[in-house]
Amino acid sequence: MTELGPVAWPPAPIRTERLVLRESEARDRAAFIELLASPEVHTYLGGPRPRDELEREMSGTPEGWPGSFVVDLDGSMIGQILLRRAPEHGRPAAAGKTDLGYLFLPRAWGFGYAAEACAAALGWLADALPGEPVVLHTQTANVASMRLAAKLGFTEVERFEAWGAEQWLGMWSPVTPSD
């Protein structure tokens, strides 16, 4: 069992038209540090981590865990997709459901990579855990993330105040064929 239930991990790489979703490798270390230290990436996520701290703490191969995919474009990491169980002590509407998270390097913004990678991860999850609902949290001020949630088919469950800003919680349910 993994954090995502009875799913074998890691899965075979997931290939889309332009991307590969795969587990992390040693060659991804610099991109992970760039991603976690980027002020642009962390504008709506509480701010970046100090680069020197990341350099000291991150081992040769960035830690991977069940539900963590590297988004690879032409052999280089451009982002990360996270599928993890939402905490039971969090928002009641999200508790225990799979939570979708994503981070992309600023140079990868605006090309549709996040939508392509998230759709592939959601498709994989729908096959691996049929009927599993997925939640997504974002700040309402994060216009790009709100657009992505709508494009992926998330519907609003609630808005709430947290971390000094209005937050949005949406839900996605896979379409399952009826008998």
N, C-alpha and C positions, 0 to 999 in steps of 0.2 A: 504494500500500500504506500502511496505517496501522498503528498499534501493535496493532490487532485483526485484522491481515491484510488481505485484499483487500475491505474494506468501504468503501463510499462514505460520506464524512463531511462535513457532518453529515447524518443522516437526516431525513426529514420528522418533525415533532413526533409523539410517541406519545401517544395519548389513551386514558385509562381512564375509568371511570365518573365519577370526581371530579377527576382530575389530568391534567396535561400534562407530559410529559418533553420538554425542549427544550434547545437550546444556550443558553449564558449571554448576557446582554444587559447594557448599561450600568445599567439599572434594578435589577439584582441586586447591585450593589456593596455596599450597606449590609447586605443579608442575608448575603452571603459573609463580611463582616467579623464580623458577629454570630455566625455559625456557627463560624468559626475561632477566635474569642476566647472562646467559651463554656466555662466550667469544667465545666458539666454534660455537654455534648456530648463533651468530651475526657477524661472521668473514666477511661476505659479506653484512651486513646490517647496517653498521655504528657503530658497537660496542654495547656492552651490557649496560643495565641500572644498576645503583648502587643497590645492594641488599637491603641495609638499606632504601633507598628511596621507593622501591617497597613494603617492609614490612610495611612502614608507610601508603602508599597511597592505597594499595589494600584492599578492604572491605572483609568481610567474604566470600561472593560468588563473584568470579571474574566476571567482567562485561561481559555479553553476549550481542550480538546484532545480528540482522538478517544477516545471512551469516557466522556466526562464529560457527564452530563445534569443540568440544573436540574430540580428537581421543583417544579412550579407549581400552586398551588391558588388559583383565582379571581383569577388575574393577579398573584399574589405568590409569590416563592420561599419554600419551606418546607424545602427540603433539596437534597441532591445524591446522585446515583447515579454510581458510578465502575466502569467495566469496563476493566481494564487487564491487560496480560500480566504474570503473576507472574515475578519474576526467576529466571533459571537458577541463580543462586548461593544461592537460598533453600531452603526445605524441598523435598527431592527429590520428594515426592508432589505438590507444587504447581507445580514448575518448568515454565515454558513454557505453562501453562494460563491461561485467563482468570480473573482474580481479581475478585470482586464486593465493592465497598465502598459504604458509605452513611453519610450524616450527615444528621440532621434537627434542626431547631430544637426546643428543649424544648416550646414551645407547640404543636407538631404531634405530640407523643408521645401514644400511647394511643388513637388514632383509626383505626388500621389503614392509615395512609398509606404507611408503609415497606413493608409486605407488598404493597400494591397497586402501588406504584412498582417494587419489586424484581421482582415477578412480570411486570410489563409489560416491564421491561428484559431479563429472561431470555427472555421470549417473542420479543422483537425479535432477540436474539442467536441464538436457535435457528433463526429464519428466515434471518438474515444469514449465519450460519456453522453449517450443519446438522451435528449431531453433536459440536459443541464442548463439552468438559467445562468446568465452572466450579468454582472453589474459593472458599471463604470462610474467613477467619481471624477469631477473636474470643477474648477472654478468657473462660474458663469462669465467672468471677465476673460477667460481663455477662449476667445472666439474660434480659433482654429480647432481646438479640441471639441468645442460644442458642435462645429460643422462636421467633424469626423464622426462623432457619436451619432448624429442624425444620418449621415451617409451609410454607416454600418447597420442602421436599423434599431438603435437603442431608443427606447421611449422613456420620457420623464416619469419618475416615480415620486420624487420630491426635491425641493430646494431647502437648504438649511444654512445657517450661519456657523462657520467654524474657521479657526485660524485668522480671524479678522476679515473674512470675506464670504460672499455668498457662494455656496457650493451647490452643485447639481448632481443628482444621482439618477442614472438611467438603467434600464434593464433590457436585455436581449434574450429572447427565447428562440431556440432553433425550431425551424419548421420541420415537423415530423410527418411523413406521409400517413394519411388515415387509411384504415382498412376498408 
